[in-house]
């Protein structure tokens, strides 16, 4: 091309040199000049075009080679930047177990607020706080002066009644019987004499020696003696028969009434001594000597006694949770830092008004009494199965999103590369799957979302990854479902 341009230039020089010699005609010269300029312009354009083509052809080749080199280096760089990742294969679940902890209190089997159930003045308290006492042991006493005086009065009254009863049961004395017999005999004799007088008066009245009045007096005297004789005979028969059984029974009833009064008084005397209803430890002393218990103060606590026996745990559970609790079964209670086996003693039938729970009573073993104290907190851990579909993932697989959302990375399509790494051919692009966290347990979470069964989720190192990035799985781990 360059050579052709040189020839054209030589021809042009020949034209410039030869044209003036041909003719002096001005018109012919003008036409020749016009042709010359046209030829000159065409030649110059051809020369300029050839020169530009000659200049830009090497650059175009250089640019093409550079782009190809950059593309190759990019693909090679992508192959070099493939990150190794660990994955897990997710498996769907339809339930999960959730541990719930319920809290209660340790109490003694029996705790009593001890007090007197009668009025009086406390004269002595025999124990102090922390003292160990046995069942039936005296703890405090009241003043008993007035009760003992009343007791003496009743005892004297009973003695009187007993003497009278003895007299009734022994019957009348011989002297009484003899006196009654003598009275009957005397009246019989008087009656006989009255009859004789009445008979003589009748004769005298018939002769007209006496008046009718005198006769009537004699008759009425006889009748009166006859009535007295009948009375005397009845008294004599009663004396011979002795005291009636009804009177003896009535006397015995009076004695029984007196005995009842003495027994009641004895109970009142016993109430003046406060005794331990069971073996235990005095945990509080609330009154001292000299305190007077009036009618309103009857039953006021004087001492607090805690039984030294089996400890119980009382824990409130929801109604649904008690369905898995069986009477006499054993469960684990955490008290402080130790675990104790506890037997279910009872499930109380009423809901607590405040917590709306059922109280389950647990009995601790005897050896725990030396380590557990009333008032300590007891914890019961129960497992509850909750029906929920989802997937278990380790917490390291989670990727924090915006507005509280979570996601994870999974292996998507297998990538096709011109530059394959030397350590394997399984190269994948990653995709981001959005999920919702349902439940957290230790270092694992139960999630649901756009995951599919069998998806390979990247286990860790998610901070280095972005969607569509190329990765190569180097190990697939097995996730233990809790």
C-alpha positions in Angstrom: 0.0 0.0 0.0 2.8 2.3 0.8 4.5 1.5 -2.5 1.4 2.3 -4.5 1.2 5.7 -2.8 4.8 6.4 -3.9 4.0 5.7 -7.5 1.0 8.0 -7.4 3.1 10.8 -6.2 5.6 10.3 -9.0 2.8 10.5 -11.6 1.6 13.7 -10.0 5.0 15.3 -10.3 5.1 14.3 -14.0 1.8 16.0 -14.6 2.9 19.2 -12.9 6.1 19.3 -15.0 4.5 18.4 -18.5 1.3 20.3 -18.5 2.7 23.8 -19.2 4.5 22.6 -22.3 1.5 21.2 -24.2 -0.4 24.4 -25.1 -0.8 28.0 -24.2 -4.6 28.0 -24.6 -6.1 29.4 -21.4 -9.3 27.4 -21.6 -7.4 24.2 -22.1 -5.1 25.1 -19.3 -8.1 25.8 -17.0 -9.6 22.4 -17.7 -6.3 20.7 -17.2 -5.8 22.5 -13.8 -9.3 21.5 -12.7 -8.6 17.8 -13.6 -5.3 18.1 -11.8 -6.9 19.3 -8.6 -9.5 16.5 -8.7 -6.8 13.9 -9.2 -4.7 15.5 -6.5 -7.6 15.5 -4.0 -8.5 11.9 -4.7 -4.9 10.9 -4.3 -4.5 12.8 -1.0 -7.6 11.1 0.4 -6.4 7.7 -0.6 -3.0 8.5 0.9 -4.6 9.7 4.2 -6.9 6.7 4.5 -4.0 4.3 3.9 -1.9 6.0 6.5 -4.6 5.8 9.2 -5.3 2.2 8.5 -1.6 1.5 8.7 -1.4 3.4 12.0 -4.4 1.9 13.8 -4.1 -1.7 12.7 -1.3 -2.6 15.3 -3.3 -0.9 18.1 -6.4 -2.9 17.3 -4.5 -6.1 17.5 -3.0 -5.0 20.8 -6.4 -4.2 22.3 -7.9 -7.5 21.3 -5.0 -9.4 22.8 -5.3 -7.4 26.1 -9.1 -8.1 26.4 -8.6 -11.7 25.9 -5.8 -11.8 28.4 -7.9 -9.9 31.0 -10.8 -12.3 30.5 -8.6 -15.3 31.0 -6.9 -13.8 34.1 -10.4 -13.0 35.5 -11.6 -16.6 35.1 -8.3 -17.8 36.5 -8.7 -15.5 39.4 -12.2 -16.7 40.0 -10.9 -20.3 40.1 -8.2 -19.2 42.5 -10.7 -17.4 44.8 -13.0 -20.4 45.3 -13.4 -20.8 49.0 -13.5 -24.2 50.7 -16.6 -24.6 53.0 -18.0 -27.2 55.4 -21.7 -28.1 54.9 -24.5 -30.0 56.5 -27.4 -31.7 54.9 -30.7 -30.5 56.5 -33.4 -32.9 57.4 -37.0 -31.8 58.2 -38.5 -32.5 61.6 -42.1 -32.2 62.7 -41.6 -31.9 66.5 -39.1 -30.7 69.0 -38.5 -31.1 72.7 -38.4 -28.1 74.9 -37.1 -28.1 78.4 -39.2 -26.1 80.9 -38.1 -25.3 84.4 -40.6 -24.8 87.2 -39.8 -23.4 90.5 -41.2 -24.2 94.0 -40.3 -24.2 97.7 -38.9 -26.7 100.1 -41.1 -27.1 103.2 -41.0 -29.3 106.3 -43.6 -32.1 106.4 -45.2 -30.4 109.4 -44.8 -26.8 110.7 -46.9 -25.6 113.6 -47.5 -22.3 115.3 -48.0 -23.5 118.9 -50.2 -21.5 121.2 -52.5 -22.0 124.2 -56.2 -22.5 123.5 -57.3 -21.0 126.9 -56.8 -17.6 128.5 -54.2 -17.2 131.2 -50.9 -15.7 132.1 -47.7 -17.3 130.9 -45.5 -18.1 133.9 -42.8 -20.2 132.3 -41.3 -20.9 128.8 -39.1 -24.0 129.0 -37.4 -23.8 125.5 -35.3 -21.4 123.4 -35.0 -21.0 119.7 -33.0 -23.8 118.1 -33.8 -26.3 120.8 -34.6 -29.9 119.8 -37.7 -31.2 121.4 -39.5 -34.5 121.4 -43.2 -35.2 120.9 -45.1 -34.6 124.2 -42.3 -32.6 125.8 -43.6 -29.6 127.9 -42.7 -26.2 126.3 -44.5 -23.6 128.3 -47.0 -23.3 131.2 -49.9 -21.0 132.3 -50.9 -19.9 135.8 -53.2 -22.6 137.4 -54.1 -21.2 140.8 -57.8 -20.5 140.1 -58.2 -23.9 138.3 -56.8 -25.8 141.3 -59.2 -24.0 143.7 -62.1 -24.9 141.6 -60.9 -28.5 141.5 -60.8 -28.7 145.3 -64.4 -27.4 145.4 -65.6 -30.1 143.0 -63.7 -32.8 144.9 -65.5 -31.8 148.2 -68.9 -31.8 146.5 -68.2 -35.2 145.1 -67.3 -36.5 148.5 -70.6 -35.3 149.9 -72.6 -36.9 147.1 -70.7 -40.2 147.5 -71.5 -40.3 151.3 -75.2 -39.8 150.6 -75.1 -42.5 148.0 -73.6 -44.9 150.5 -76.3 -44.1 153.0 -78.9 -44.8 150.4 -77.4 -48.1 149.4 -76.9 -49.2 153.0 -80.6 -48.7 153.8 -82.2 -47.6 157.2 -80.6 -48.4 160.5 -82.3 -50.8 163.0 -83.1 -48.0 165.3 -85.2 -46.4 162.6 -87.0 -49.6 161.9 -87.7 -50.1 165.6 -89.0 -46.6 165.9 -91.3 -47.1 163.0 -92.6 -50.4 164.4 -93.2 -48.7 167.8 -95.1 -45.9 166.1 -97.4 -48.4 164.4 -98.0 -50.3 167.6 -98.8 -47.2 169.5 -101.3 -46.0 166.9 -102.9 -49.4 166.9 -103.4 -49.3 170.7 -104.8 -45.7 170.5 -107.1 -46.8 167.7 -108.4 -49.7 169.8 -109.0 -47.3 172.8 -110.8 -44.8 170.5 -113.1 -47.5 169.2 -114.1 -48.5 172.8 -114.8 -44.9 173.7 -116.9 -44.5 170.5 -118.9 -47.6 171.4 -119.6 -46.4 174.9 -120.7 -43.0 173.6 -123.1 -44.6 171.3 -124.7 -46.4 174.3 -124.8 -43.2 176.3 -126.2 -41.3 173.5 -128.9 -43.9 173.1 -129.8 -43.5 176.8 -129.8 -39.8 176.3 -126.9 -39.3 178.7 -124.7 -37.4 176.3 -125.3 -35.1 173.4 -124.9 -35.8 169.8 -121.8 -33.6 169.6 -120.0 -35.7 172.1 -120.8 -38.8 170.0 -119.5 -37.2 166.9 -116.2 -36.2 168.6 -115.6 -39.8 169.6 -116.4 -41.0 166.1 -114.1 -38.6 164.3 -111.3 -39.3 166.8 -111.5 -43.0 165.9 -111.4 -42.1 162.2 -108.3 -39.9 162.6 -106.4 -42.5 164.5 -107.2 -45.0 161.8 -105.6 -42.7 159.1 -102.5 -42.1 161.3 -102.2 -45.9 161.7 -102.3 -46.4 158.0 -99.6 -43.8 157.5 -97.4 -45.3 160.1 -97.7 -48.7 158.6 -96.7 -47.2 155.2 -93.7 -45.5 156.7 -92.8 -48.7 158.5 -93.0 -50.7 155.2 -90.9 -48.0 153.4 -88.3 -48.3 156.1 -88.2 -52.0 155.8 -88.0 -51.8 152.0 -85.0 -49.4 152.1 -84.1 -46.5 149.7 -85.8 -46.6 146.3 -83.6 -47.4 143.2 -84.7 -44.2 141.5 -83.2 -42.1 144.3 -80.0 -44.1 144.2 -79.8 -43.6 140.4 -80.4 -39.8 140.8 -77.7 -39.6 143.4 -75.3 -41.4 141.1 -76.2 -39.0 138.3 -75.2 -36.1 140.6 -71.9 -37.8 141.3 -71.4 -38.3 137.5 -72.1 -34.7 136.9 -69.5 -33.8 139.5 -67.0 -36.2 137.8 -67.6 -34.5 134.5 -66.8 -31.2 136.0 -63.6 -32.5 137.5 -62.7 -34.1 134.1 -63.3 -30.8 132.3 -61.3 -29.0 134.9 -58.5 -31.6 134.4 -58.5 -30.8 130.7 -58.3 -27.1 131.5 -55.3 -27.9 133.7 -53.7 -29.9 130.9 -54.2 -27.0 128.5 -52.1 -24.8 130.8 -49.1 -26.9 129.7 -48.1 -26.4 126.0 -46.6 -29.6 124.7 -44.8 -30.5 121.5 -47.2 -32.3 119.1 -44.3 -33.9 117.2 -40.5 -34.0 117.4 -38.8 -31.1 115.9 -36.8 -27.8 116.3 -38.0 -24.6 117.9 -37.6 -22.0 115.1 -39.2 -19.0 116.8 -40.2 -17.8 120.2 -42.8 -15.1 120.0 -43.9 -14.4 123.6 -42.2 -14.3 126.9 -43.1 -15.0 130.6 -45.7 -12.6 132.0 -47.7 -12.3 128.8 -51.4 -12.5 129.5 -53.6 -14.2 127.0 -57.1 -12.8 127.1 -60.2 -14.2 125.3 -59.1 -12.4 122.1 -55.6 -13.7 122.5 -56.5 -17.4 122.7 -54.6 -19.2 120.0 -52.0 -16.5 119.7 -48.7 -18.2 118.6 -46.1 -18.6 121.3 -43.6 -20.9 119.6 -43.0 -22.1 116.1 -42.0 -25.8 115.7 -40.6 -27.3 112.6 -40.6 -31.1 112.3 -37.3 -32.9 112.1 -38.4 -35.4 109.5 -38.9 -35.7 105.8 -38.8 -32.6 103.7 -41.3 -31.8 100.9 -41.0 -29.9 97.7 -44.1 -28.0 96.5 -44.0 -26.9 92.9 -46.7 -25.3 90.9 -47.2 -26.8 87.4 -49.6 -25.9 84.6 -52.6 -28.2 84.3 -51.3 -29.5 80.9 -47.9 -30.3 82.4 -49.4 -32.4 85.3 -50.7 -34.9 82.7 -47.2 -36.4 82.5 -46.8 -36.6 86.3 -47.7 -39.9 88.0 -48.3 -40.5 91.7 -45.4 -42.3 93.4 -43.1 -41.7 90.3 -39.6 -40.3 90.9 -38.2 -37.1 89.4 -35.1 -35.0 89.8 -35.3 -31.8 91.8 -32.5 -29.3 91.8 -32.0 -27.7 95.1 -29.0 -25.3 95.3 -26.3 -26.9 93.3 -27.3 -30.5 93.9 -29.8 -32.9 92.3 -32.1 -34.9 94.6 -34.4 -37.8 93.7 -37.9 -36.9 94.8 -41.1 -39.0 94.8 -44.4 -37.6 93.8 -46.6 -37.7 96.9 -49.7 -35.9 95.7 -51.2 -33.5 93.2 -53.4 -31.1 95.0 -56.9 -30.8 93.4 -57.3 -27.0 93.5 -55.7 -24.3 91.3 -53.7 -21.6 93.0 -55.7 -18.4 92.8 -52.6 -16.3 91.9 -50.5 -18.5 89.7 -53.4 -20.6 88.3 -51.3 -23.8 88.7 -51.7 -27.1 90.4 -49.4 -27.8 93.3 -47.4 -31.0 93.1 -46.0 -32.3 96.4 -42.7 -34.2 96.3 -41.1 -36.1 99.1 -37.3 -36.0 99.5 -35.3 -38.9 100.8 -34.5 -39.1 104.5 -30.8 -38.5 104.0 -31.6 -35.1 102.4 -32.9 -33.7 105.7 -29.3 -32.8 106.8 -28.6 -30.9 103.5 -31.9 -29.3 102.7 -33.7 -26.6 104.7 -37.2 -25.3 104.6 -37.6 -22.2 102.4 -35.0 -23.3 99.8 -35.9 -23.0 96.2 -36.5 -26.2 94.3 -36.4 -26.5 90.5 -38.1 -29.2 88.4 -37.1 -29.6 84.7 -39.7 -31.2 82.4 -39.5 -32.1 78.7 -42.4 -31.0 76.6 -42.9 -32.2 73.0 -44.1 -29.4 70.7 -45.4 -30.2 67.2 -43.7 -27.7 64.9 -42.2 -28.4 61.4 -38.8 -27.0 60.6 -35.0 -27.7 60.3 -32.2 -27.8 62.9 -29.2 -25.7 62.1 -26.1 -24.7 64.1 -26.0 -21.1 65.2 -22.8 -20.6 63.1 -24.8 -21.1 59.9 -27.0 -18.1 60.6 -26.5 -14.8 58.7 -28.0 -11.7 60.2 -30.2 -9.7 57.9 -32.1 -6.4 58.0 -35.0 -5.7 60.3 -34.4 -8.6 62.5 -34.5 -11.2 59.7 -32.1 -14.2 59.4 -30.9 -16.2 56.5 -28.3 -18.9 55.6 -26.3 -19.9 52.6 -26.8 -23.1 50.7 -25.1 -24.8 47.7 -27.0 -24.0 44.5 -26.0 -24.8 40.9 -22.7 -26.4 40.1 -20.5 -23.8 38.3 -18.8 -24.4 35.0 -15.3 -23.0 34.9 -12.6 -23.0 32.2 -10.0 -23.0 34.9 -10.8 -25.8 37.3 -8.8 -25.9 40.6 -6.4 -28.8 40.9 -7.9 -30.0 44.2 -11.4 -30.9 42.9 -14.2 -30.3 40.5 -17.2 -29.8 42.8 -17.6 -26.0 42.6 -20.9 -24.4 43.4 -22.5 -21.1 43.5 -24.2 -20.2 46.8 -27.7 -18.9 47.4 -29.2 -17.0 50.3 -32.3 -18.5 51.9 -34.4 -16.5 54.3 -35.5 -18.3 57.5 -37.3 -17.7 60.8 -35.8 -18.8 64.1 -38.4 -20.8 66.1 -36.5 -22.2 69.0 -32.9 -22.0 70.3 -31.3 -24.8 72.2 -27.6 -24.6 73.2 -25.7 -23.9 70.0 -28.5 -25.1 67.6 -31.6 -23.4 66.3 -34.9 -24.7 64.9 -35.8 -22.7 61.8 -38.4 -22.6 59.0 -38.4 -20.7 55.7 -37.3 -21.3 52.2 -35.1 -24.3 52.9 -35.9 -27.5 51.2 -35.2 -31.1 52.4 -31.7 -32.2 51.4 -30.3 -28.6 51.0 -26.6 -28.4 51.9 -26.2 -25.5 54.2 -22.8 -23.9 54.7 -21.8 -24.6 58.3 -19.6 -21.7 59.3 -17.5 -18.8 57.9 -20.6 -17.0 56.5 -19.0 -13.6 57.1 -16.7 -14.3 54.1 -19.5 -15.2 51.7 -21.9 -13.3 49.5 -24.6 -14.6 47.2 -23.5 -16.1 43.8 -19.9 -16.6 45.2 -18.1 -19.8 44.2 -17.4 -22.3 46.9 -16.1 -25.8 47.1 -17.4 -28.2 49.8 -14.6 -30.0 51.4 -16.5 -31.8 54.2 -20.1 -32.6 54.9 -20.8 -32.9 58.7 -23.6 -34.7 60.4 -25.8 -32.6 62.7 -27.0 -34.3 65.8 -30.7 -33.3 66.3 -31.4 -32.5 69.9 
